[in-house]
Amino acid sequence: MNRVSVGEAGRQFEELLERVVRDGVTVELERNHQVVARLSPAGRRMPVADLNRFFADLPSLSADAQAFADDVARIRKQLPPESDPWA
């Protein structure tokens, strides 16, 4: 991973952005020897219209579905209740 100062990134922003897009690299931006941000490639985006096809193509849990649901329920019972439902 490449690391540059915030000042240097400002002076070379177009070049850094081109490397991120073209080469897929992530560049860490640092200030006072601490990483304060990362410039990285955006993930592949999918149109909402394609979501049904995406989910349909995922492998099915079939017989494991109930065992998975039971495991999740058991684990949730062991966790303390959340104080803020939006957290």
Buried (B, 14 or more C-beta within 10 A) or exposed (E): EEBBBEEEBEEBEEEBEEBBEEEEBEBBBBEEEEEEEEBEEEEEEEEEEEEEEEEEEEEEEEEEEEEEEEEEEEEEEEEEEEEEEEE
